[in-house]
Structures are given as structure tokens and as C-alpha cells.
């Protein structure tokens, strides 16, 4: 790339079913013992506030969620090095492509794919001029899908993820209401009153969470892809998604190791939903495609059998 060249960056992420496009955040306001007003994105220690934490004011704000990955460009002589920085506590696969290019080439040729380890970085491509004597410019698009494409799910008997023995399935495999795409085809919606404890159906590492969204409705354009959730990656690379948790209903943190049966959240009614329930799915990355897979589960009265209604 010549000095006369210029780079324009366009970062785009694939939408993930049951994950938020935007969420409600919080700002905390308090007065310290010297009378100074402070604002922050987390609550202060009680001893830092006049009157204790009862005097801390919580201000809801609209905010965009953090991206799964960040595109980072570094100069290396006349070239650019394009890195993907993974912000999740689990692997992701990325695809880097040109949306516009003039007199530039990628090495390897774009589109190029890479798998990025949990909280890691990976060099995806070197971008340089095809003709160093001529000007050039480019735009880049970085897409990301959670999980490793090398995941090899093992047969596993999942535990029932809700407290209590009142089992009611509102929507099963292939449900026409919202289980009609690859990401959710083999999902199950369990009816659950708001605030019902949610347990890990299998042990693993908390990969992604969202807990600040507070809206629900049947407007797909407005609420589709928005919900509070916990995503847990298992040792075989498969991932469990627990979605539609209530606002503030996530009880674990990113990077935390959880065991089967451990409480991880509280059920709710957030996102694109007709009522309170827990959306549960086991997913894998199939080369830049997030795909749900069938699973076996032991329920309150024994083995649960989910019929794929789309096959009938």
C-alpha cells in the first residue's frame, strides 16, 4: 500500500439468534464523602458513598453491546496486517473479505477464514498493494460466528435446566413459531414463571452473557435477536444457549467454569417472545454457520423425547 493510499474500514458482525442487537445499560450516580458527584458503569463500594449504597442512583441508558470480535489493523512497512481480537471466553471463527478494493491483494487471498481462541488474537491476512507505484484503497468486512468449526459433539445426556418438576414444553424441535432456522431448529422452549432458577444442563465455561435487556414483544423486527442469555461452551466444542432470562437474571460471569446442575440464572420474558419461558438449544459452528443439533435430556419424570414437528 503506498503512502497515497488510504484504508476505510467496515466492521460487520453476523446476527446470532437469541442474542441482542442493542441492550439497556446502566450508569450509577453517587456522592462521595468529600461531596464530589461521580458517575460510573458499576456500583461503588458502600463505604465510598455518603449514606451507603442506598444513596446510589441507577440511571438506565440505551447502549450497544460489545462485539464478539474486533478488527485491528497494524502497519508493517507498506502493508497492513489484519488481526481479529476475540472478546469472548470461547473460540470464534471469523471471515475477512473485501467489500471494496482497488490495487490491493490479501495474503491469503480474501475471503480468508481463521479460528481465534478464547480471548485471543489471530492474524487473518496481510493486505498490500498489487502495484506499489499506484494508489489504492479498500474496505473490509469481518464476520464472526461463536464456536470452533472443529467441534466434535459427543453424545451426552443433558440435565433438565429448570427448578421444579412442572414440565411444560411450549415449542419443540422445528416449531413453526420461531424454531424454523438452523440456529434454533432443535431448540426447546420450556414454560417457566419469571424468576424460576435456571441450572446448567451440562458443565462448561461461560462464553457469553447478556443481562441488561428489559423489553419483550411479538414484533420480530424490534425484538428479534434480542434477549438476555447465557452461552456455555462445553469441552467438546458444542455450546448451550439459555435465553430469555429476566433483566439482571444472569448469575454467572464470562470465563467462569460451571458444573452440571449449578444455578446460572433466572428465567424471564425478554426479547421476541409470547410469554415467560426458557429457550434452550445446543449449537455448534459448522464453518461460519451456527447450527442447532438434537440432544438427549433427562427430565423430572425421566428421559424427555422431543419430536421434530417439521418432519411430519
C-alpha positions as CSV (number, residue, x, y, z in Angstrom):
1,X,0.0,0.0,0.0
2,X,1.5,3.4,-1.0
3,X,1.5,6.4,1.3
4,X,-1.0,8.0,-1.0
5,X,-3.3,5.0,-0.4
6,X,-6.0,5.1,2.3
7,X,-7.9,2.4,4.2
8,X,-11.6,2.6,5.0
9,X,-12.8,0.0,7.5
10,X,-16.2,-1.5,7.7
11,X,-16.8,-3.9,10.6
12,X,-19.9,-6.1,10.3
13,X,-21.0,-9.0,12.5
14,X,-23.4,-11.8,11.8
15,X,-26.6,-11.6,13.8
16,X,-26.9,-14.5,16.2
17,X,-30.4,-15.8,17.1
18,X,-31.4,-15.0,20.7
19,X,-28.6,-12.6,21.1
20,X,-29.1,-8.8,21.5
21,X,-28.6,-6.2,18.9
22,X,-28.9,-3.5,21.5
23,X,-29.4,-3.5,25.2
24,X,-30.3,-1.3,28.1
25,X,-27.2,-0.4,30.1
26,X,-26.9,1.3,33.5
27,X,-25.0,4.4,34.8
28,X,-24.5,4.8,38.5
29,X,-24.5,8.2,40.2
30,X,-23.3,8.8,43.8
31,X,-21.8,11.5,46.0
32,X,-18.6,10.6,47.9
33,X,-17.7,11.6,51.4
34,X,-16.0,14.8,50.1
35,X,-19.2,15.9,48.4
36,X,-18.0,15.1,44.9
37,X,-20.5,13.7,42.4
38,X,-19.4,10.6,40.5
39,X,-20.7,8.7,37.5
40,X,-19.7,5.1,36.6
41,X,-20.6,1.9,34.8
42,X,-20.6,-0.1,38.0
43,X,-21.8,0.4,41.6
44,X,-19.2,1.9,44.0
45,X,-18.2,0.3,47.3
46,X,-20.7,1.1,50.1
47,X,-18.1,2.8,52.2
48,X,-17.3,5.3,49.4
49,X,-20.8,6.7,49.4
50,X,-22.5,9.1,51.8
51,X,-25.3,7.1,53.2
52,X,-24.2,3.8,51.7
53,X,-25.3,2.2,48.5
54,X,-28.9,3.1,49.3
55,X,-28.0,6.6,48.1
56,X,-26.6,5.4,44.7
57,X,-28.9,6.4,41.8
58,X,-29.2,4.0,38.9
59,X,-29.8,5.7,35.6
60,X,-30.9,3.4,32.7
61,X,-29.4,4.2,29.3
62,X,-29.5,2.7,25.9
63,X,-26.2,1.2,24.7
64,X,-24.9,-1.0,22.0
65,X,-23.5,-4.4,23.2
66,X,-19.9,-5.2,22.8
67,X,-19.0,-7.0,19.5
68,X,-17.8,-10.6,19.6
69,X,-14.6,-9.7,17.8
70,X,-12.7,-6.5,16.9
71,X,-10.9,-5.9,13.6
72,X,-7.4,-4.5,14.2
73,X,-5.1,-3.2,11.5
74,X,-1.4,-2.6,12.0
75,X,1.1,-1.1,9.6
76,X,4.0,-3.4,8.5
77,X,6.1,-1.4,6.1
78,X,3.8,-0.6,3.2
79,X,1.4,-3.4,4.1
80,X,-1.4,-3.8,6.6
81,X,-1.8,-6.7,9.0
82,X,-5.4,-7.5,9.7
83,X,-6.0,-9.1,13.1
84,X,-9.1,-10.4,14.7
85,X,-9.3,-9.9,18.5
86,X,-11.7,-12.3,20.2
87,X,-13.6,-10.8,23.1
88,X,-15.4,-14.0,24.2
89,X,-14.3,-16.6,26.7
90,X,-14.6,-19.3,24.0
91,X,-13.4,-19.8,20.4
92,X,-14.9,-17.9,17.4
93,X,-14.4,-18.4,13.7
94,X,-14.0,-15.3,11.5
95,X,-14.2,-14.5,7.8
96,X,-12.4,-11.4,6.4
97,X,-13.4,-10.1,3.0
98,X,-13.2,-7.0,0.8
99,X,-16.3,-5.1,0.3
100,X,-14.3,-2.7,-2.0
101,X,-10.7,-3.0,-3.2
102,X,-8.5,-1.1,-5.6
103,X,-5.0,-2.1,-6.3
104,X,-4.7,-4.3,-3.2
105,X,-4.3,-8.0,-2.6
106,X,-4.7,-10.1,0.5
107,X,-2.3,-12.9,1.6
108,X,-4.0,-15.3,1.8
109,X,-6.5,-14.2,-0.8
110,X,-9.7,-12.8,0.6
111,X,-12.1,-14.0,1.7
112,X,-10.0,-15.6,4.4
113,X,-11.0,-17.5,7.5
114,X,-9.4,-18.1,10.8
115,X,-10.3,-19.6,14.2
116,X,-9.5,-17.4,17.2
117,X,-9.0,-18.9,20.6
118,X,-10.9,-17.6,23.7
119,X,-9.8,-14.1,24.5
120,X,-7.1,-14.4,21.9
121,X,-6.0,-12.7,18.7
122,X,-5.2,-14.1,15.2
123,X,-3.6,-12.7,12.1
124,X,-6.2,-13.3,9.4
125,X,-4.4,-11.7,6.4
126,X,-1.7,-9.3,5.2
127,X,-3.0,-6.7,2.8
128,X,-0.7,-5.0,0.4
129,X,-0.5,-3.2,-2.9
130,X,-0.7,-5.1,-6.2
131,X,1.3,-2.3,-7.8
132,X,3.3,-0.3,-5.3
133,X,3.6,2.6,-7.6
134,X,-0.1,3.2,-7.9
135,X,-2.6,4.4,-5.3
136,X,-5.1,2.1,-3.8
137,X,-7.8,1.8,-1.1
138,X,-10.0,-0.9,0.4
139,X,-12.9,-1.7,2.7
140,X,-13.0,-4.7,4.9
141,X,-15.9,-6.8,6.3
142,X,-15.3,-9.1,9.3
143,X,-17.9,-11.7,10.1
144,X,-17.8,-13.8,13.2
145,X,-19.6,-16.9,14.5
146,X,-19.1,-18.3,18.0
147,X,-17.6,-21.7,18.4
148,X,-14.8,-23.7,16.7
149,X,-15.6,-25.3,13.3
150,X,-13.6,-28.3,14.6
151,X,-16.1,-29.0,17.3
152,X,-17.0,-32.7,17.5
153,X,-20.1,-33.0,19.8
154,X,-20.2,-36.2,21.9
155,X,-23.4,-37.9,22.8
156,X,-24.4,-36.5,26.2
157,X,-27.5,-36.7,28.5
158,X,-28.3,-33.2,29.5
159,X,-30.0,-32.4,32.8
160,X,-33.3,-30.5,33.0
161,X,-32.3,-26.9,33.3
162,X,-35.2,-25.5,35.4
163,X,-36.1,-25.8,39.1
164,X,-39.3,-27.6,39.9
165,X,-41.0,-30.6,38.4
166,X,-43.8,-28.9,36.5
167,X,-42.6,-29.6,32.9
168,X,-44.4,-28.0,30.0
169,X,-42.9,-27.6,26.5
170,X,-44.3,-24.6,24.7
171,X,-42.3,-25.2,21.5
172,X,-40.1,-28.1,20.4
173,X,-37.9,-29.1,17.6
174,X,-38.9,-27.5,14.3
175,X,-41.6,-25.3,15.9
176,X,-43.2,-23.1,13.3
177,X,-43.4,-20.0,15.7
178,X,-39.7,-19.3,15.9
179,X,-37.7,-22.6,15.6
180,X,-37.6,-22.5,11.8
181,X,-33.9,-21.7,11.1
182,X,-30.7,-23.6,11.6
183,X,-29.7,-21.8,14.8
184,X,-32.9,-22.8,16.6
185,X,-34.4,-25.7,14.7
186,X,-33.5,-28.1,17.5
187,X,-34.3,-25.7,20.4
188,X,-36.9,-26.3,23.1
189,X,-39.0,-23.6,24.9
190,X,-39.8,-24.7,28.4
191,X,-42.6,-22.7,30.1
192,X,-41.3,-21.1,33.3
193,X,-42.6,-18.3,35.6
194,X,-40.4,-15.3,35.7
195,X,-37.7,-15.7,38.3
196,X,-37.5,-19.6,38.1
197,X,-33.9,-20.7,38.8
198,X,-32.1,-21.9,35.7
199,X,-29.4,-24.6,36.1
200,X,-26.5,-25.6,33.8
201,X,-27.7,-28.7,31.9
202,X,-24.0,-29.6,31.3
203,X,-20.7,-28.3,32.7
204,X,-18.5,-25.9,30.8
205,X,-17.2,-22.4,30.6
206,X,-19.4,-19.3,30.4
207,X,-18.6,-17.9,27.0
208,X,-21.1,-15.0,26.6
209,X,-23.7,-13.3,28.7
210,X,-26.3,-10.6,28.4
211,X,-28.4,-9.4,31.3
212,X,-29.5,-5.8,30.9
213,X,-32.2,-6.1,28.2
214,X,-35.7,-5.3,29.7
215,X,-38.2,-5.5,26.8
216,X,-40.3,-8.2,25.3
217,X,-42.8,-8.4,22.5
218,X,-44.1,-10.0,19.3
219,X,-42.5,-7.5,16.9
220,X,-39.8,-9.6,15.2
221,X,-38.1,-6.6,13.6
222,X,-37.9,-4.8,17.0
223,X,-37.2,-7.7,19.3
224,X,-35.8,-10.5,17.1
225,X,-32.3,-11.3,18.1
226,X,-32.7,-9.5,21.5
227,X,-32.8,-11.3,24.8
228,X,-30.9,-11.9,28.0
229,X,-29.0,-15.1,27.8
230,X,-26.0,-17.3,28.9
231,X,-23.9,-19.2,26.4
232,X,-21.8,-22.0,27.8
233,X,-19.1,-23.8,25.7
234,X,-18.6,-27.5,26.5
235,X,-15.3,-29.4,26.4
236,X,-16.3,-31.0,23.1
237,X,-16.8,-27.6,21.5
238,X,-20.6,-27.6,21.5
239,X,-22.4,-24.7,23.1
240,X,-25.6,-24.5,25.2
241,X,-27.8,-21.4,24.9
242,X,-30.1,-20.4,27.8
243,X,-32.2,-17.4,26.6
244,X,-35.0,-15.0,27.5
245,X,-33.7,-14.6,31.1
246,X,-35.1,-11.8,33.1
247,X,-33.4,-8.4,33.4
248,X,-30.5,-8.8,35.8
249,X,-31.1,-12.6,35.7
250,X,-27.6,-13.8,34.8
251,X,-25.9,-15.2,37.9
252,X,-22.5,-16.2,36.4
253,X,-19.7,-14.2,34.7
254,X,-17.8,-14.6,31.4
255,X,-14.9,-17.0,31.8
256,X,-16.4,-18.8,34.8
257,X,-16.3,-22.6,34.9
258,X,-19.7,-24.0,35.9
259,X,-20.7,-27.6,36.7
260,X,-23.7,-29.5,35.7
261,X,-26.6,-28.6,38.0
262,X,-25.1,-25.2,39.0
263,X,-27.5,-22.3,39.1
264,X,-26.6,-19.9,36.3
265,X,-29.6,-17.5,36.0
266,X,-33.3,-16.7,36.5
267,X,-35.9,-17.3,33.8
268,X,-37.7,-14.3,32.3
269,X,-39.6,-12.9,29.4
270,X,-37.2,-10.8,27.3
271,X,-36.7,-10.4,23.6
272,X,-39.0,-11.9,20.9
273,X,-41.4,-13.9,23.0
274,X,-45.1,-14.5,23.6
275,X,-44.6,-15.1,27.3
276,X,-42.2,-16.2,30.1
277,X,-40.2,-19.3,29.1
278,X,-36.6,-20.6,28.8
279,X,-35.3,-21.1,25.3
280,X,-32.7,-23.9,25.4
281,X,-30.5,-25.1,22.5
282,X,-27.3,-26.9,21.9
283,X,-25.4,-25.4,19.0
284,X,-22.2,-25.9,17.0
285,X,-20.3,-23.9,14.4
286,X,-20.4,-25.6,11.0
287,X,-17.9,-23.5,9.1
288,X,-19.3,-20.0,9.7
289,X,-22.9,-21.3,10.3
290,X,-24.3,-21.5,13.8
291,X,-26.4,-24.7,13.8
292,X,-28.5,-26.3,16.5
293,X,-28.3,-30.1,17.0
294,X,-30.6,-32.7,18.6
295,X,-29.9,-33.5,22.2
296,X,-30.9,-36.0,24.9
297,X,-32.3,-34.7,28.2
298,X,-33.3,-36.3,31.5
299,X,-36.4,-34.6,32.9
300,X,-38.3,-34.7,36.1
301,X,-40.1,-37.8,35.0
302,X,-37.3,-39.5,33.1
303,X,-35.9,-39.2,29.6
304,X,-37.6,-36.5,27.5
305,X,-38.4,-37.2,23.9
306,X,-38.6,-34.2,21.6
307,X,-40.4,-34.8,18.2
308,X,-39.3,-32.8,15.2
309,X,-42.6,-31.4,14.2
310,X,-41.3,-30.1,10.9
311,X,-40.7,-33.7,9.8
312,X,-44.5,-34.5,9.9
